[in-house]
Amino acid sequence: MNNIARLGQEFGQYMIQLTSELFLRTGQPRSLSEMERNIRAMLLKVGQFLLGSWLALQEPIYPAESSSCPHCGGQADYQFKRSGTLLTIVGQVEYKRAYYLCAACRQGHYPLDEKLGLRPGEMSAELESLGGMTGAQLAFGQGSKLFEALTLIALSDHSLAKATQAIGEEVQILEKEWMAQSRDASWLQEQQRLAERPQRLYGSLDAAKVHIRGEEEHPWRDLKVGAWFTTTIEPPKDPDDDWDIQATDINYYCDLQEAQQFGDLLWATGCQRQAQLADELIFLGDGAEWIWNLVQTHYPEAVQIVDWFHATEYIAPVANAAFADKDKRQVWIEQVRHNLWHGDLDAVIKAFDRFTQCGPAQEPARKAVTYFTNNRHRMHYPTYRAKGYQIGSGTIESGCKQIVAQRLKVAGAIWDHDNAIKTAKARAALLSCQWDTLTSRREHLSLPLAV
């Protein structure tokens, strides 16, 4: 009888036994929900049986007498079959595989583990992927409960954190590869020769505060976030129109770094999107100096646009301080917004300047004059709209909200520095639809040395 036939016979017998146990143990069900819960538990056992049997089929009945040692290249001799335990998406699975020991370096190895990327005693790649995805979406304690409710597999909050941060660490490894490529002149030349040049590509930068453990003087650190994206949606024709950008092909990246270091990541991720080759490269951001310094350093030819909404945020504080009358205040606000929308920056600055000498509006007015004077070359909104450029930075604000506010700022969260970075990077990868790429890289990790 061949292996498949034998497995089929064993599976049939196992199903009869399992089904009998199910009905004898549960008796008369009280509800459909009870029946469903019991069937789910039964299916998990079926999965464990099938996975263990399938792994057994990967091993020859008679193992080879020797195998090439992966540690020193010498000859490793077959010893015996050793048991291993895998933590998988169908639960704990026991299996046996051939063990070889090298006489030269005295190190052992398991060819089956190396072939399939098995991780004895650890989470399987698939379990790590699903656990990490849960941890990237939810607080680890909350995610642990939901994961067990959905899969019947118990993963502690610590295990969920480990899975999530393993993916974040994989992002860090990938980013190092990108940085090496972005500094390689031959690679850049090859990109220029072969890559498809983007017609119009957007970049955007922002930052949001994260609570970091152990930083007594400055416990709240800026997590800098960047995004690359495209869109075919036309900008609004009126400031009160719909501002839905509907960005596509979004890639988020982030880190707890000083601006200069983050610039290296900006350049490296940009090279992956051929930003340096784009026919039109447009950057959107607020008035933060670090943002425009990085753009000017790495992409000096890019169009720089201050987000419309950040610009208009300077209007109301001046109006509220300058006008006691509600109607006059509203008329003034609408006039300044109208001038800004139509690109009359001289009129905008003049409107603020009249309040800079004295009175309750003096301080906000001075801030506004400085802001609009420093950024006026980034506020040619009629020109940008005529070219079809977006003038709102909603994509990067959404990224900050989803990465920081919704994940890292959950109630009571105080993060270790490295874990905050890894969790944020895992979350950014998930939002960027890069999860499958990252988890496939982890299916055949280098295994620890066998003893």
Protein Blocks (a to p, Z undefined) as FASTA:
>chain_A
ZZklmmmmmmmmmmmmmmmmmmmmnmpafbfklmmmmmmmmmmmmmmmmmmmmmmmmpcf
bdcfbdcdfknopacddfbdcddddddfebpcdddddddddfklopacdfklmmnopaeh
iacfklmmmmmmmmmmpcfklmmmmmmmmnopacdfklmmmmmmmmmmmmmmmmmmmmmm
mmmmklmmmmmmmmccdfbdcddddddddddehilklmpccdddddddddfbdcdfbfkb
cfbfopghiacddddddfklmmmmmmmmmmmnommmpfbdcddddfbfklmmmmmmmmmm
bccdddfklmmmmmmmmmmmmpmblklmmmmmmmmmmmmmnopaklmmmmmmmmmmgcjk
lmmmmmmmmmmmmmmmmmcmklmmmnopafbfklmmmmmmmmmmmmmmgghiacdfklmm
mmmmmmmmmmnopmmmmmmmmmmccddddZZ
